[in-house]
């Protein structure tokens, strides 16, 4: 048995390794590491909106490590849905801000991108600087953005576009989560 957990701890990063050698107790090592991964600060996910459906991948990752699956579509208090590419903890801080809380602090080196889809199908983009602007469909974001946009321009739905991105982008993974506003 072995596993690794990658976590951001304040301004540094830790890699926590755990393993069980044959017939021995579980060993745990906590290592502070310098981040040398070229994907650091990138938007690791795929989000697509075709004007009808909002779709996201569900892979939770950091750098080149995968941690599991998560629904990246967050329901806001007023029923709108928010999908975010970037730091997962910041996504929830931004959702809190969109629900009337305090605007979160962000590191200048980090790239973030998101979209808010209202129940009537209208959409607003959330930029890296956490500015809001109207979004036009088709819209895509994250590391699989160009793949998803290309797929939608070729006639695929948002869900199908994210499925295509999951096949080609190592930072996106199945299953696809979807939200379809009631128009």
N, C-alpha and C positions, 0 to 999 in steps of 0.2 A: 504494500500500500504506500502511495506517495501522492503528494499534491503540493501546489504552489499557490500562494495568494499574493497579488500585487496590490498595494494600496498607497494612496497619496496621504502623507501625514504632515500637514502643514505645508511648508515649502519644500520638503524632501519627499523621497519615495522609499518605500520599503518592500523588499521581496521576502515573504515568509515561506520557508520551505519546511515541509513535514514529511517524514518517511518512517517506515518501520522495517528495520533490518530483520532478516530471518531470526525468529526466537528471541527478540529483544523488545524493549519498550520503545514507544514512539519518540523519535528525535525531532526537535523543532529548532530551527535556526532563523533568526531575524537579521536580515542584511540590509544596510542602508546602501543604496546604489545610485550611481550617477546615471541619468537618463541619456542614452546615446542613440535611442531609436529615432529614425527619421520620421516616424509617424507622430511623435510627441506634439501635442498642440493641434493636431488635425481633427477634423470632424469625422469620427469613425462610425458611420451608420449609413443607411439609405432611407430617405424619405421621398415620397412621390405624391402629388395631388393632381388629378386630371380634371378637376372641376366637378366631379361626381363622388369620388372616393379618395380618402386620405389613407395612405398605406406606409408602413415602416417595416424594416426588418426587426428581428428580436435578439440579435447577438449582442451580448455585453462583453466588451473587450477593452483592453488598455495596451497600447503598443501592439505587440504581436501575440499577446496572450488572450485567450478566450476564457470568460468566467461563467458563462451560462446564458440563460434566456430571460428577457424582460420585455414587458409591454411598454413601448416607447411613446404611446399615445396617452397623454394625461388629460383627464376630464377636469375642466375648470368649473368653478362654482355656478356660473351662469349657463352651463351646458356646452360651451364651446370646447373644442379639442385642441390640444397643443402638442406638437411633435418637435423634438429638439435633437440636433446632432452636436456632439461635443461632450463635455464633462457631465456625467449623469447626475452628480450631486448639484451642479449648477442648474441643471434642467428643473429640478424641484424648487430651487430658490427662485428661478425665473417664473415658474408657475405660481408660487406664492405671491410674487410681485404682481403678476397679472390678475390675481385674486384680490388685489388691494393692499398688499404688504409693501415692504420696503424694497427699493430697487437694489439688486445684489451687486456686490463688488466683483469685478472680474480681472484676471491677470491679462496684461496687454498682449502677451505672447500666445494666448489661447484663442483659437478660432471656434466660434459658435454660430449656429444657424438654426432657425426654426420657422415653423408656420403655425398659425392659429386658424382653425376653420370653424366658422359659426354654423349654427343650426340651419341657416338659410343658404349655406354653401359659399358665402363670401369668405375671402381669405386675406390674412395679413401676415407679412413676412417679419420675422424677428432677426435683425442683422447681428453681426459679430459685436457691434458697439451697443447692442440691446436697443436699437431704434426700431420703431414699427413703421411699416409702409405697406400699401396695398400689394397683394400678390395676384398674379395672373396665371391661369392654368394654360398649358401644363407647367407645373412647378416641381422642382426636385432639389434636394439638398443632401449634404454629407459626402462621404468618400465615394459613394456610388452614384453621385449626382449626374454625371455625363452619361453613364450607362442607362440610367432610368429615363432621362430626358430623351435620349435617342430612341429607346424602346417605345415611349409614348408617342413621339413624332412618327414612328412606324406603325402606329395603330394599336399598340398594347394599352390595356387599362393600367391604372396606377398599381394595382395589386400584381398584375403580370410583369410590369416594369421592375418592381422591387424583386420579384422572383428571378428575373434575368440578372439583375445586379448581384443577387446572392450567389449566382453561379460564377460570376466573374470577379467580384470584389472580395478580397480576403477579409475585409473588415465588416462584412454584412453576412447575416445568416438567417436561415429559415427557422421557424415559420414566420409568415407575414401577418402582421396585425393590421386590421382595417377599421375605418370609421366612415359611415356613409350618412351625411346630413339628410334630414328630412326636409325636402324642398316643398 
